[in-house]
């Protein structure tokens, strides 16, 4: 899908605001961050912030929705004859590929504390629902199923969402650290093989 320059700029602003919100919340704690702080960090006005997000909680969790939108976009671009779970793993692996330098122990600990905040849970539930809907549409297009009538694309999207959630939680607490994309690849592989009993 070709995105116009105007939409690209809007997406860049939205991403900058979300990243600023997350970074400040990790550094200062959720209660120590205001919309004005986030806008200043991103180099825009509070009014601009309000054009994109209803508040700091929505800004923080937007990255989750954006990742799923990108997975859906990449899934649509994968070869049509590629098995679905192979295509999903390839798309997710691209989105969750590690960046250099990797996160510090302090950052990971801060994210863990932030995600434990009850105030974020409602926003995460909303974001996860929208994210799974976006991915279900892409799965439906690929498999000839309709998310409004068929369970299959929604089950797949929900399974991928669960894999991301579990892999992310594992990443936040695993010592020594293991890259998130490695954990997610393992989770998706287990789903693709039908979650065989590990005792077998």
C-alpha positions as CSV (number, residue, x, y, z in Angstrom):
1,X,0.0,0.0,0.0
2,X,1.4,3.4,-1.0
3,X,1.2,6.0,1.7
4,X,1.2,9.7,0.8
5,X,3.7,12.2,2.1
6,X,1.1,13.9,4.3
7,X,0.1,10.5,5.9
8,X,3.8,9.6,6.4
9,X,4.4,12.9,8.3
10,X,1.3,12.2,10.4
11,X,2.5,8.7,11.2
12,X,6.0,10.1,12.1
13,X,4.5,12.6,14.5
14,X,2.3,10.0,16.1
15,X,5.3,7.7,16.5
16,X,7.4,10.5,17.9
17,X,4.7,11.3,20.5
18,X,4.2,7.7,21.5
19,X,8.0,7.1,21.9
20,X,8.3,10.3,23.9
21,X,5.4,9.3,26.2
22,X,6.9,5.8,26.7
23,X,10.4,7.1,27.4
24,X,9.3,9.8,29.8
25,X,7.0,7.4,31.7
26,X,9.8,4.8,32.1
27,X,12.2,7.5,33.3
28,X,9.8,9.4,35.6
29,X,7.0,7.1,36.4
30,X,3.5,7.3,34.9
31,X,2.3,9.9,37.4
32,X,5.3,12.1,36.8
33,X,4.5,12.7,33.1
34,X,2.1,15.3,31.6
35,X,0.8,15.9,28.1
36,X,2.8,19.1,28.1
37,X,6.0,17.1,28.9
38,X,5.3,14.7,26.1
39,X,4.6,17.4,23.6
40,X,7.8,19.3,24.5
41,X,9.9,16.1,24.3
42,X,8.5,15.5,20.8
43,X,9.0,19.1,19.8
44,X,5.3,19.9,19.1
45,X,2.6,21.8,20.9
46,X,0.1,20.2,23.4
47,X,-2.6,21.0,20.9
48,X,-0.8,18.9,18.3
49,X,-0.6,16.1,20.9
50,X,-4.4,16.3,21.4
51,X,-4.9,15.9,17.6
52,X,-3.3,12.5,17.8
53,X,-4.1,11.1,21.2
54,X,-6.7,11.5,23.9
55,X,-4.2,11.3,26.7
56,X,-0.8,9.9,27.8
57,X,-2.1,6.4,28.4
58,X,-3.3,6.1,24.8
59,X,0.0,7.5,23.5
60,X,2.1,4.9,25.4
61,X,0.2,1.9,24.2
62,X,-0.2,3.1,20.6
63,X,3.2,1.4,19.8
64,X,1.4,-2.0,20.4
65,X,-1.3,-1.2,17.9
66,X,1.3,0.2,15.4
67,X,3.3,-3.0,15.5
68,X,0.3,-5.1,14.6
69,X,-0.6,-2.8,11.8
70,X,2.9,-3.3,10.4
71,X,2.7,-7.0,10.8
72,X,-0.6,-7.0,8.9
73,X,1.0,-4.8,6.2
74,X,4.0,-7.1,5.9
75,X,1.8,-10.2,5.8
76,X,-0.1,-8.8,2.8
77,X,3.3,-8.4,1.1
78,X,4.5,-11.9,1.7
79,X,4.4,-14.5,-1.2
80,X,0.9,-15.8,-1.7
81,X,2.1,-19.4,-1.8
82,X,4.0,-19.2,1.5
83,X,2.3,-21.1,4.4
84,X,0.4,-18.8,6.7
85,X,2.4,-19.4,9.9
86,X,5.7,-19.1,8.0
87,X,4.4,-15.8,6.6
88,X,3.2,-14.6,10.0
89,X,6.6,-15.5,11.6
90,X,8.4,-13.6,8.9
91,X,6.3,-10.5,9.2
92,X,6.5,-10.5,13.0
93,X,10.2,-11.2,13.0
94,X,10.7,-8.1,10.9
95,X,8.6,-5.9,13.1
96,X,10.2,-7.1,16.3
97,X,13.8,-7.3,15.0
98,X,16.3,-6.1,17.6
99,X,17.7,-2.6,17.3
100,X,21.2,-1.5,18.2
101,X,22.1,-0.8,20.9
102,X,19.7,-3.1,22.7
103,X,17.8,-2.1,25.8
104,X,19.7,-1.6,29.1
105,X,18.8,-3.5,32.2
106,X,17.5,-0.2,33.7
107,X,15.2,0.4,30.7
108,X,13.8,-3.2,30.9
109,X,13.2,-2.8,34.6
110,X,11.5,0.5,34.0
111,X,9.2,-0.9,31.3
112,X,8.3,-3.8,33.6
113,X,7.3,-1.4,36.3
114,X,5.3,0.8,33.9
115,X,3.4,-2.1,32.4
116,X,2.3,-3.2,35.9
117,X,0.4,0.1,36.4
118,X,-3.3,-0.5,36.6
119,X,-4.1,2.8,34.8
120,X,-2.6,1.3,31.6
121,X,-4.6,-1.9,31.6
122,X,-7.8,-0.6,30.0
123,X,-5.8,1.1,27.2
124,X,-3.9,-2.1,26.6
125,X,-7.2,-4.0,26.3
126,X,-8.5,-1.5,23.8
127,X,-5.3,-1.5,21.8
128,X,-5.0,-5.3,21.8
129,X,-8.6,-5.5,20.4
130,X,-8.0,-3.1,17.7
131,X,-4.6,-4.7,16.9
132,X,-6.1,-8.2,16.6
133,X,-8.9,-6.8,14.3
134,X,-6.3,-5.3,12.0
135,X,-4.4,-8.6,11.8
136,X,-7.5,-10.6,11.4
137,X,-8.4,-8.6,8.3
138,X,-5.0,-9.4,6.7
139,X,-5.3,-13.1,7.7
140,X,-8.8,-13.2,6.2
141,X,-7.6,-11.7,2.9
142,X,-4.8,-14.3,2.7
143,X,-7.0,-17.3,3.6
144,X,-10.3,-16.3,1.9
145,X,-12.1,-16.0,5.2
146,X,-14.2,-13.2,6.6
147,X,-13.5,-12.0,10.1
148,X,-17.1,-10.9,10.5
149,X,-18.4,-14.4,9.7
150,X,-15.6,-16.9,10.2
151,X,-13.7,-17.6,13.5
152,X,-10.5,-18.7,11.8
153,X,-8.9,-15.2,11.1
154,X,-9.9,-14.0,14.5
155,X,-8.5,-17.1,16.2
156,X,-5.2,-16.7,14.3
157,X,-5.0,-13.0,15.2
158,X,-5.8,-13.7,18.9
159,X,-3.2,-16.4,19.0
160,X,-0.5,-14.1,17.6
161,X,-1.6,-11.5,20.1
162,X,-1.1,-14.0,22.9
163,X,2.3,-15.0,21.5
164,X,3.4,-11.4,21.5
165,X,2.1,-10.9,25.1
166,X,3.7,-14.0,26.5
167,X,7.0,-13.5,24.7
168,X,7.1,-9.9,25.8
169,X,6.5,-10.9,29.5
170,X,9.2,-13.5,29.2
171,X,11.6,-11.0,27.7
172,X,11.1,-8.6,30.6
173,X,12.0,-11.2,33.2
174,X,14.5,-13.6,31.5
175,X,18.0,-13.7,33.0
176,X,20.3,-13.6,31.2
177,X,18.4,-11.6,28.6
178,X,17.1,-13.2,25.5
179,X,16.1,-11.1,22.4
180,X,12.4,-10.5,22.1
181,X,12.4,-11.6,18.4
182,X,13.9,-15.0,19.4
183,X,11.3,-15.6,22.1
184,X,8.5,-14.5,19.7
185,X,9.8,-16.9,17.0
186,X,9.7,-19.7,19.5
187,X,6.2,-18.9,20.6
188,X,4.9,-18.7,17.0
189,X,6.7,-22.0,16.1
190,X,4.9,-23.7,19.0
191,X,1.6,-22.3,17.8
192,X,2.3,-23.4,14.2
193,X,3.0,-27.0,15.4
194,X,-0.2,-27.1,17.5
195,X,1.3,-26.6,20.9
196,X,2.5,-30.2,21.4
197,X,2.7,-31.5,24.9
198,X,6.3,-30.8,26.1
199,X,6.2,-34.0,28.1
200,X,5.9,-36.1,24.9
